[in-house]
Amino acid sequence: MDQMYYDTLTKLEKDGIDAEYINGWASGYLHNPEREEQRVTDAYKAGYEDGKEKNTDHAADYKAA
């Protein structure tokens, strides 16, 4: 695993980003298959897409309350 993966996950957690976004981001970054349809949330989907692109463009939209 490269350092960007760990650094990004640490930053997302410290920034209080929704766990669903973080799980999606990690899955997308690692090119894991997407979750089954009934378990996909908006936060997960956004994280998955950002992870595939290796960015966090939509993370702020999912800051936990």
C-alpha positions as a LaTeX table, in Angstrom:
\begin{tabular}{lrrr}
\hline
Residue & $x$ (\AA) & $y$ (\AA) & $z$ (\AA) \\
\hline
Met1 & 0.00 & 0.00 & 0.00 \\
Asp2 & 1.31 & 3.45 & $-0.77$ \\
Gln3 & 1.61 & 6.31 & 1.70 \\
Met4 & $-1.10$ & 8.37 & $-0.03$ \\
Tyr5 & $-3.70$ & 5.75 & 0.92 \\
Tyr6 & $-2.82$ & 5.90 & 4.63 \\
Asp7 & $-2.38$ & 9.67 & 4.70 \\
Thr8 & $-5.72$ & 10.28 & 3.01 \\
Leu9 & $-7.65$ & 7.91 & 5.28 \\
Thr10 & $-6.06$ & 9.49 & 8.35 \\
Lys11 & $-6.97$ & 12.99 & 7.13 \\
Leu12 & $-10.56$ & 12.01 & 6.32 \\
Glu13 & $-11.00$ & 10.50 & 9.78 \\
Lys14 & $-9.47$ & 13.54 & 11.53 \\
Asp15 & $-11.69$ & 15.86 & 9.47 \\
Gly16 & $-14.79$ & 14.03 & 10.70 \\
Ile17 & $-15.89$ & 12.75 & 7.31 \\
Asp18 & $-18.79$ & 10.26 & 7.26 \\
Ala19 & $-17.63$ & 6.64 & 7.62 \\
Glu20 & $-19.63$ & 5.63 & 4.54 \\
Tyr21 & $-17.65$ & 8.09 & 2.40 \\
Ile22 & $-14.38$ & 6.79 & 3.90 \\
Asn23 & $-15.34$ & 3.16 & 3.23 \\
Gly24 & $-16.31$ & 4.05 & $-0.31$ \\
Trp25 & $-13.10$ & 5.97 & $-0.87$ \\
Ala26 & $-10.95$ & 3.07 & 0.35 \\
Ser27 & $-12.86$ & 0.59 & $-1.82$ \\
Gly28 & $-12.59$ & 2.78 & $-4.91$ \\
Tyr29 & $-8.90$ & 3.49 & $-4.33$ \\
Leu30 & $-8.18$ & $-0.24$ & $-4.05$ \\
His31 & $-10.39$ & $-1.03$ & $-7.08$ \\
Asn32 & $-12.57$ & $-3.34$ & $-5.00$ \\
Pro33 & $-15.95$ & $-4.26$ & $-6.46$ \\
Glu34 & $-18.72$ & $-1.89$ & $-5.43$ \\
Arg35 & $-21.11$ & $-2.95$ & $-2.66$ \\
Glu36 & $-24.35$ & $-4.63$ & $-3.60$ \\
Glu37 & $-27.04$ & $-2.15$ & $-4.61$ \\
Gln38 & $-29.10$ & $-2.24$ & $-1.40$ \\
Arg39 & $-26.06$ & $-1.25$ & 0.70 \\
Val40 & $-24.86$ & 1.67 & $-1.44$ \\
Thr41 & $-25.48$ & 5.13 & 0.05 \\
Asp42 & $-24.88$ & 8.53 & $-1.52$ \\
Ala43 & $-21.84$ & 9.03 & 0.72 \\
Tyr44 & $-20.41$ & 5.62 & $-0.20$ \\
Lys45 & $-20.95$ & 6.23 & $-3.93$ \\
Ala46 & $-19.26$ & 9.65 & $-3.81$ \\
Gly47 & $-16.34$ & 8.20 & $-1.85$ \\
Tyr48 & $-16.03$ & 5.28 & $-4.24$ \\
Glu49 & $-15.89$ & 7.57 & $-7.26$ \\
Asp50 & $-13.36$ & 9.90 & $-5.57$ \\
Gly51 & $-11.24$ & 6.93 & $-4.51$ \\
Lys52 & $-11.09$ & 5.64 & $-8.08$ \\
Glu53 & $-9.87$ & 9.07 & $-9.16$ \\
Lys54 & $-7.49$ & 9.28 & $-6.16$ \\
Asn55 & $-8.91$ & 12.58 & $-4.92$ \\
Thr56 & $-11.21$ & 13.79 & $-2.13$ \\
Asp57 & $-13.19$ & 16.38 & $-4.10$ \\
His58 & $-16.54$ & 15.55 & $-2.49$ \\
Ala59 & $-15.38$ & 14.71 & 1.05 \\
Ala60 & $-16.50$ & 18.04 & 2.53 \\
Asp61 & $-20.07$ & 17.27 & 1.38 \\
Tyr62 & $-20.10$ & 14.33 & 3.82 \\
Lys63 & $-18.69$ & 15.88 & 6.97 \\
Ala64 & $-20.36$ & 14.11 & 9.89 \\
Ala65 & $-22.60$ & 16.26 & 12.04 \\
\hline
\end{tabular}
